[in-house]
Amino acid sequence: MHVSTLQRSPSSKALLESLDNTSDPVTFFEVVTDPKWCQEMDAELQALEENGTWKITSLPLSKQAIGCKWIYRTKFKSDGSVDKRKARLVALGCRQKFGVDYWETFAPVAKMTTVRTLLVVASIQQWHLVQMDVSNAFLHGDLHEEVYMTLPLGYAGFGQLVQPGHPVSAEPQMVCKLEKPLYGLKEAPRKWFEKLSEALLQFGFTQSRVDYTLFSNYTRGSLTAVLVYVDDMIITGTHLDSLSDLKAYLCTHFHMKDLDPLSYFLGLEIFHTTQGLFLCQRKYTKDLLAETKMEHCRPLKVP
């Protein structure tokens, strides 16, 4: 079945059009004059400060600070309307040194085979499918290593709004001493997954030995399954009440956002039809072609 021939609902069509017609900015200087994106950067910095992510201090002579950058993403609701714009501060973990800034880094992520299998089973059994996102997931972990990071672009000090000319160079040795894991750090995914796994196991879930990101719970004839990919998770099961109980439990431990019925996950566009689920990667393919400057290349039929 081709995506153009699929009988989609009006909301699915709107979502597809939104994904096709939206491109996210890449650099800080592209968005610093846009009030909407500045508000998102202000919200990100406020969340980081309130969580005690760092302390501003001078850089010790024996230490070297890693850099950081802003990442911008637009997220949509299942009906195609803009859900939110997300500005995320990411540390340049590629500058970290093993044995100095980090030790263990391994953290499992969901296998695409597991994602497809879970979706197939949920579609055949007509299970409920929802998606949840964790706000600032990595900040829930605990950082034990001593890591220093340069001041973010636009950062003017604690509680201050983003400003184009900051950070100023008057005190070039002032840096952020990280107290909590930040996106981009090599050890951050491991710290977060440990925290989430502990919470799910305490709620009665069992961790799969085939794919460690898959958790399941069978209680009183009700089956609930959770598949985790970093800070995104698919939740499915036989009874809606069990899903609601799990979501309420997770919200008491983490800052969670309910993204309604599953519609977009790991580059997969998921459409709910009367015949089941239809998956495609239209946006992922178009973004890949745009990144390699091949949007206007001639198509070629392949087996």
N, C-alpha and C positions, 0 to 999 in steps of 0.2 A: 504494500500500500504506500503510495506517495503522499507526502505531506500536503501537496496542493489538492489532492482528491479526497482528503479526509473530511468527513462531515463533522466540523467542529462547532462548538457552542459559540455564541457571540463573545463571551468572556474569554474563551480560548483564543479566538481570532484577535481580540484586543491585546492579549498578552503577547502573542506572536509578533504583532505589528510594533509593539513597544520595544521588544527585544531587538527587532531588526533596525529600528530607527534611532536607537540610543547608543551613543559612544561616550565613554567616560574620559575625563581629563587625565593627563599623565603626570604633569609636574605642578609643583606648588605655585609657580608664577602664572600658570593658566587660570587658577581659581581664586587667587588672593584678592582680586577685585570684584568677585561675585559674592554678594552678601549671604546667599543661601549656603554656599560651600564654606564660607568663613564661620557661619553659625555651627556647622557640623564639626569643623576643626576646634572651635571653642568648646563644644560639648565633649569632644574626645579628650581634650586637655583637662577639662574639669573632672571628668570621670577618672582619669589617671591620677590627678592630684588628690581627689577625695579618697582614692584607694591607697594612697601612700606609696605609689609606684616608684618614686624616686626622691632623692634629696639633692638639692643644689649645693655643690661643694667644689673646692679646687682640686685639680687633678694631681695626685701624688706623682713624684718624680719617677718612681719605678713602674708606673702604670701607663697604659695607652688606651685612649678612649675609642670606642667603635662609633661609627656614624649612624644616622637614621634617615628615614624618608617618609613622605606621606603617600598613601595609596587611596584612590578614590573609586567608589563603586555606587551605582544606582541600583536599588532593589525595587522589585515590582510586586504588586498584589496579584492574586490569581485572575483578576478581571482586567489586568493590563495597566491599571493606574499606578502611579509612583507611590511606593510604600514609604521609602525614605532614601535619602542620600547619606552615604556612610564615608566619612573621612577617618582613616585608620593610620596611626603612627606605627611604623615598623622599624625595628632595629636592624642594622646591617650585620647580621650574625656571621656573614662570610669573613668578617675581620677578626672573629674570635679565634683563640689559640687553645688547642687541646691541652688539658692539664693546668691551664692558667685561668681561662674564663668559663670553661665547661668541662664536664666529665662524660656522664652517660647521656645519650641523646635519643636512643631508639624509642619510637612511639608508633604503635600500629595504626594503620588507616584502612578503611573499608576497601575490600577488593571489588573491582567493578563486576566480577562474576557473582559475588554475593549480592550486590545491589540488584542486578538483573533477576537473580533467582528469587530474592525476596519479593520483588515487584510481581513476578509471574505467579508465585504462590498466593500473594494477596489479591491479585486480580481474579484468579480461578476460584478462590474461596470467598471472594467478595468481602474481604476484610476492610476495615476502616484504615485509611492512609492519611497521616498528618505529618507535618514537618515542624521542627522547632529549631530555633537559633539561639545561641548563647551570646549575650552581649559581653564584650571584653573577656572572653573565656579564659585566656591565659593569665589574667590577673588573679584568678582564683588559686593559682598554684603558689608554691613557696620557693623562693630563690635563695640558695645557700652560698652560691659562688659570689665573688667580688667582681662586679662588672660596672664599668664606667661608660657613659654614652654622651656624645656631643649634644648640645642644646638643639631642640627641633627648630626648623625654619618657622618664623612667625611667633616664637615663644618669647614673651616679654617679661615673664615673671609670674609668680604664684597668683592666681586669680585674675590675671590680666587677659584681655582679649587679644586675638591674633593680630599682629601688626606686620606690614610688608618689610620693614627695615630691620627686623629682629631675627636672630639674636645679634646684638651689636658686638663689635670687636674690641670694646674697651677693656674687657677682661677675658682674653682668649683662653685662659686656663680654667674657667668655670665650666663644670660639666654636671651631668646627672649621674649620681650613684644609684644604681637600680636596686630597689628593695623587693620588687616583685617581677616575675617573668613578663617579658614584653614580646609581642608578635615579632618574629624574625630571629629571636635568640635560638640557638641550636637546641638548648635544653627545654625550651618553653612547651613544645607539644607533649613531651614526656611528663612534665610536671602536671599539666592540665589533665591528661588522660588518667593519671594515677588518681587524681581528685574525683573525676567523674566516675571511674570504675568503682571506687570505694563507695560512693553514694548509691550506685545501682545495686551493688552486691548487698548493701545494708537493707535495701528495699525488698530483697528476696529474689533478685535476678540471678541467673546462672550465666557465666561467661563461656562462649563457645570455644572449643579446642581447635576447631578448623579455621575460624576467623575470629580473632580476639576482639574485634570491634562489634561483634554481634552478641547481644544479651537477650535472654528470653526468660519468661516467668509464666508458669502454668499453675493456676490456683483456682480451685473450685470450678473446674470446667472452662475457665477463661484463659486464653493464651494471649500474651502480649510480647512483642519483639521490638527491640531497639537496635538500630544500626547507626554507628557513630563515624563521622568523618570530620575530624578536628572539632570544630564548634557547630557543625550542622548535624542534625540527626533525623532519621526517618523513624517514626513510631507507627506500628501497625498492630492489629489484634482483632479478636473475635467480638469483643464487647466494648462499646463506647464508654461505659462507666469505668472500666479498668484503665482505659487511656486517659480519661479525665483525672483519675486518682494519681496516675503517674505524673502527669503534667503539673498537677498541684504540688506534688512532692518535690519535683525538680525546681519549681519556682521558689520553694522555701530555702533551697540551698544555693541557687545560682540566679543570676539575672537573665531570665529566659524570655523569649518572644515567640508567641504562637503564630506561625506563618500560614495558618488555615490548611485546607487540603493541599497535598503534595502537588506541586506544579513545575518546579525547576530545581534540579539537584545535580551537582557536579557536571554542569554543562549539558545535562539531559533535560529536554523539554518534555513534560509528561502531561498528556491530555487524557481526560477521563471520558470515555464514550460508552454507548450502550453495548458495544462489542468487547469492552475491556479497556486496557490501557494502550495508548499509542505513544511510542518514544521516538524522538528525533533529536538531532544535534545541529539544527539549522544555524542558530546564533554562534555556536562554537566554531562551526566551519567557516562562517562569514568572517568572524574575528580573526581566525587563523589566516585566511586569504588576505585580509586587510593588513595584518602584521607583516606578511611576507610580500606585500604589494603585488598580489596576484588576483585582485578582484575581477579584472577584466581579461583574465586568461581564457583561452578557448577550452570548452569542456571536452573530456575524453572518456569514452565508454570503457569501463573495466569489468572483468567478470565479477 
